[in-house]
Amino acid sequence: MECVPFYHIKGWGKFKRHYGDFCIGADKCEPLQCLANWWLAFPELQGSRWYSVQLGTQIYAIALDSNASLFAQSEQARWLEVEIASLPQGVKFVLILLHHPLAADIQTKMFVDHNPRQIEIALSSFLEANRKSKARFILVAGHIHNYERFEQNGVVYLVSGGGGAVPYPVERTSADAYQDSSFPNFHYLKFVLDGDTLNGTMYRLADPRALAWEVKDTFEVRGLKTTADLHDFEGVILTIR
């Protein structure tokens, strides 16, 4: 049986105060110490706060650190610009993974501090300006402990914060393509590449006692036609806390 690879994304919790091997409390620790803890847990990422990996011939994944600046001309933004400009030949879909969401249901009553910040809005503006590149962009974030789905200017935005932490209710706006009232939304996302289409499915935990799952959302992202082999079949499962 083949091993399933896991690609880790740094969350804001990594910058809380650490006691022993655990991260608890609301106070932030020193960034250098937090990064040392991060690299100790994931030595394969030593020295890297953001990175990329190619999944087959048509999918490219980019893991970003939303605790670091994403504004234009920042180190991370310049790195991302190079990545987007030099995508491998044949790549049709770019999964961009980070903790804080770029698009979300704007909250007015509870958890208003989880609304997208200027740092993420700057990144969304960059990606939407480059939406006519040779690949489609799909953004997957966590932070909000629920599920939301948007499409803006050709870019797909997903909030997938159903990995097991305390769930958050959200005020859903009309821009959210997911309008189901079920709560809580412990879930995971599955992406399956079929020809020039990336099919997405949200599986929700319907009954925790029986560990019964149900399909609650499906969507597809059509890629741009290229000369790459259209018969690849790739499967990716993502869940972010």
N, C-alpha and C positions, 0 to 999 in steps of 0.2 A: 504494500500500500504506500503510495507516494505521500510525502509530507506536504501539508498545506502551508504555503508561505504566508506570513503575517507582516504587514507594513504599518509601522507605528507612527501616529501623529501626536505631536505634543499638545496637551491641553493646558488650560490656565491653572489647573490644580497643581501642575508641576512647579509652579512658582509660589506656592504656599509654603509656610514654615514646615520643615521636616523634623520629625522626632524619630530617631532610629531609622527603620526602613519604611516608615509610614508618613504620609502627608496628611496632616490634620490641622484644624484651626484656620482662622481667617487671615492671620498675619502672613505677609509675604516674606520669603527668605531671600537671602542675597542671590541675585541672578547667577553668579558664577558657581555658587554651591548647588543651586537647583539644577543647573546644566550638568554639573559633575554627577549628581544623582541620576539624572536622565541617561547619561552615557554609561553609567555603571549598570543600569538596568538593561540597556540596549547597546552593548559594546560594538555591534556591527555598524552603528551610526556614529561612532566616536568622531567628534570634531564637526559633525554636520547638524545644523538646526533645521535645514530644509534639504530635500533631495528628490530625485526622480527615478523611476524604474519603468522599463518597457514590458508590457504584458502581451506577449504574442507579437504579431506584426501590425495590428491595427489599433491597439489601445496603449496609451501612454499615461502614467500616473505621476502626479506631482504633489508632494507633501510639503505644505508650507507651515510656518510658525507664526500664528497670528498674535503671539506675544511680542514679536519683533516688528519693526516698522515695515509697512507695505506701501508707504507713500512713494511717489515717483522720485527716482534718484537715490533711494535707500539701497543698501547692499542687497537685500532680498529682492526688491523690485527689479534691480538691474539684472540679477541672476535669472529671474523669471522671464524677463524680456528676451534674454539670450535663448532660454529653453524654448519659448514659443516660436522664436524666429528660426530655430534650427531643429525642428521636430524631424525625426527619422522619416525617410520616404515610406509612404504607405500608411502612416498613422492617420486614422479618421476621427478618433475620439480621445479627448484629453480629460481625464478625471483629475480635478484639482481638489485636494483634501486638506482641510484645516479645521481648527476648533471653532472659531467665531464665525457666525453666518454673515454672508454678504447681502442676502435678501431674506426677509422674514416678515411675519405678521407684526406690524407695529403695535406694541402694547401701550395702553393708556391708563391702566389701573394697577395691574400686578406685573412684576418682573420687567419694569420699564428699563432697567439697567442692562437687560439682555437684548435690547434693540440694536440693530447694526450701527457700528461706530463709524466715524469718518475714515478711519484706517481701512475698514473693509469696503466702504463705499468707493474709495479711491481705486481699490483693486477691481471692483465690478465695472467701473468706468473704463479702465484699461482693457479688460477682457471684452466688453461690449464694443469697444472701438476696434478690436481685432477680430470680431466675429466672422469676418469674411476670409479668415486664414484657411488653410487647407484642412483644418480639423474642427469638429464641434467641441465646445467646452461644456462640461458638466461639473458643477461645484457641489461638493458634499461637505456639510459642516455639522457640528453638534451644538454644544453649549445650552441650547433650549431643549429641555427634556420632553420632547414631543416630536411630531412629524409634520412637515410642511413642504409644499412643492410649488415652484414658480418658474415661469419662463419670461425673460425680459430681453428684448432685442437679440433673439437667437441664442441666448445663453440659458441653460437650465440650472436652477438653483434648488438644492434639496437641503432641508434641515432634518437630520437623522440623529436625534438625541435620545433614542429609545433603548440604550444599551443596558439599563438596569438601575440607574440612579433614581432618586425621588422624582416622580413625574410632575410636569408643570401644565396646568390648563392654559390655553391660549385663546385670545379673542381673534377669531379668523376673519381676515379681510377678504374682499371680493377678488383680490388678485391671487389668492391662494387657490391652486387647482384642487387641493384636497379639502373637502368640506364636510367630511364625515364627523359626526358628533361623538363617536366612541371615545372613551377615556377610562383608564390611561392607555397610552400608546407605546408599550414596550414592543420593540420591533427590530427587524433587520432588513437591509436592502439586498437584493440579488440582481446583478446585471448579467445578461446573456447576449453575446454578440451573434447575430444571425445575418450573414451577408453584409449589407451596408446599413443595417439597423441595429441599434443597441436597445434591447428591451429591458426595462426596469420593472421590478416587482417589489412591493412592500409587504412583508409578512408580519402580521400583528399577533401577539400572544393573546389568544381569545380566552383561554382558561388556564391560569397559572397552575392550578392543582393537577390538572390532567396533562399539562404541557401541550395543549392543543393550539395549533397555529392556523391562521386564516389569511387568505389574500385580501388585502384591503385597498390596494392601489396598484394600478398598472399604467405604464406609459412607455412611449418609444421615442427614441432620438434618431433621426435619419442622418446618416453621414453624407458627406460630399463625395461625389463619384471620383474615383482615382483609378489608376491602372493596377492597384494592389490586388492580390488574390482575394476574391470575394467569398471564398469557401472556408475561411478560418472560422473556428468556433471556440470562443473563449468564455469562461464563466468566472465572475468575481463576486464575492460576498463581502459587504461592508457593514460594520456597525460601529458607531462612535458615541462615546459617553461625553 
